[in-house]
Amino acid sequence: MEDNRESSAAIAKLAIQALEDKKAEDIRIIDISQVSVIADYFIIAGGSNKNQIQALCDNVLEKLGRAGYPEKQTEGYKTANWILMDFGDVIVHIFDKENRLIYDLERIWRDGRQVDIAEFQH
């Protein structure tokens, strides 16, 4: 099982780098492995407009795909107010400001452990 955690941490690290490359706003990581079976990590980030949100998504898909982690599913790309990218044990959410406030995943998943982004940086 530890190999799986290491793999999900590697995916999360690459996703965070890809988000940072395109200037994502307020990146948050929630370790939900102890409270849900759907994933190990939720990564939540914001973008300032549709073009940036789509560029954030494109960069995550490209960086993870090149590393051998293809997405299982991506939803919301066309409207780009909330894009959800499912990489199995890591789920990346990219929001516009309004929808991030409305859906407030940080509150919904508050039983998960907020992870300091520094744990995933070089």
C-alpha positions as CSV (number, residue, x, y, z in Angstrom):
1,M,0.0,0.0,0.0
2,E,2.9,2.3,0.6
3,D,3.9,2.2,-3.0
4,N,0.5,3.6,-3.8
5,R,0.9,6.5,-1.4
6,E,4.3,7.3,-2.9
7,S,2.8,7.2,-6.4
8,S,0.0,9.6,-5.3
9,A,2.5,11.9,-3.7
10,A,4.5,11.9,-6.9
11,I,1.4,12.8,-8.9
12,A,0.4,15.5,-6.5
13,K,3.9,17.0,-6.6
14,L,3.9,17.2,-10.4
15,A,0.4,18.6,-10.5
16,I,1.4,21.3,-8.1
17,Q,4.4,22.2,-10.1
18,A,2.3,22.4,-13.2
19,L,-0.2,24.7,-11.5
20,E,2.6,26.9,-10.1
21,D,4.2,27.2,-13.6
22,K,1.0,28.9,-14.8
23,K,0.5,31.1,-11.7
24,A,-2.4,29.3,-10.1
25,E,-3.9,31.2,-7.2
26,D,-4.2,29.8,-3.6
27,I,-3.2,26.2,-4.1
28,R,-4.4,24.0,-1.3
29,I,-3.7,20.3,-0.7
30,I,-6.0,18.1,1.4
31,D,-5.0,14.6,2.3
32,I,-8.3,12.8,2.3
33,S,-6.9,9.2,2.5
34,Q,-8.1,8.8,6.1
35,V,-11.6,10.0,5.5
36,S,-12.5,8.7,2.0
37,V,-11.7,5.9,-0.4
38,I,-12.1,8.1,-3.5
39,A,-8.6,9.5,-3.5
40,D,-5.5,10.2,-1.4
41,Y,-5.3,13.9,-2.2
42,F,-7.5,16.7,-3.4
43,I,-5.6,19.6,-4.9
44,I,-7.6,22.9,-5.2
45,A,-6.4,25.9,-7.1
46,G,-7.8,29.1,-8.6
47,G,-7.5,30.9,-11.8
48,S,-8.5,34.5,-12.6
49,N,-10.3,33.8,-16.0
50,K,-11.4,31.1,-18.4
51,N,-8.2,31.2,-20.4
52,Q,-5.9,30.9,-17.4
53,I,-8.1,28.1,-15.9
54,Q,-7.9,26.2,-19.2
55,A,-4.1,26.8,-19.4
56,L,-3.7,25.5,-15.9
57,C,-5.6,22.4,-16.8
58,D,-3.7,21.9,-20.0
59,N,-0.4,22.2,-18.2
60,V,-1.4,19.7,-15.5
61,L,-2.6,17.2,-18.2
62,E,0.6,17.6,-20.2
63,K,3.1,17.4,-17.3
64,L,1.4,14.4,-15.7
65,G,0.8,12.7,-19.1
66,R,4.5,13.0,-20.0
67,A,5.4,11.5,-16.7
68,G,3.1,8.5,-17.4
69,Y,0.1,9.5,-15.3
70,P,-2.8,10.0,-17.8
71,E,-6.0,11.4,-16.5
72,K,-8.9,9.0,-16.0
73,Q,-11.5,11.8,-16.6
74,T,-11.6,15.6,-17.0
75,E,-14.8,17.5,-16.6
76,G,-15.8,21.2,-16.9
77,Y,-13.1,22.2,-19.4
78,K,-15.4,24.0,-21.8
79,T,-17.0,26.3,-19.3
80,A,-13.9,26.5,-17.2
81,N,-15.6,27.7,-14.0
82,W,-14.7,24.4,-12.3
83,I,-12.5,21.9,-13.9
84,L,-12.1,18.5,-12.2
85,M,-9.3,16.3,-13.3
86,D,-9.3,12.7,-12.0
87,F,-5.9,11.0,-11.8
88,G,-7.1,8.2,-9.6
89,D,-5.5,8.8,-6.2
90,V,-5.2,12.5,-6.9
91,I,-8.1,14.8,-7.9
92,V,-7.3,18.3,-9.1
93,H,-9.9,21.0,-8.9
94,I,-9.4,24.3,-10.7
95,F,-11.9,27.0,-9.9
96,D,-12.8,30.5,-10.9
97,K,-13.2,32.8,-7.9
98,E,-17.0,32.7,-7.7
99,N,-17.3,29.0,-7.9
100,R,-14.5,28.3,-5.4
101,L,-16.5,30.4,-2.9
102,I,-19.8,28.7,-3.7
103,Y,-18.5,25.1,-3.5
104,D,-16.0,25.6,-0.7
105,L,-14.3,22.2,-0.9
106,E,-11.9,23.2,1.8
107,R,-14.9,23.4,4.2
108,I,-16.6,20.3,2.9
109,W,-13.5,18.2,3.2
110,R,-12.3,19.8,6.5
111,D,-12.1,16.3,8.1
112,G,-9.1,15.7,5.7
113,R,-5.6,16.9,6.7
114,Q,-4.6,20.3,5.2
115,V,-1.1,19.6,3.8
116,D,1.5,22.4,3.7
117,I,2.4,23.0,0.1
118,A,6.1,23.0,1.1
119,E,5.9,19.2,1.5
120,F,5.4,19.0,-2.2
121,Q,7.9,21.6,-3.4
122,H,11.5,20.8,-4.4
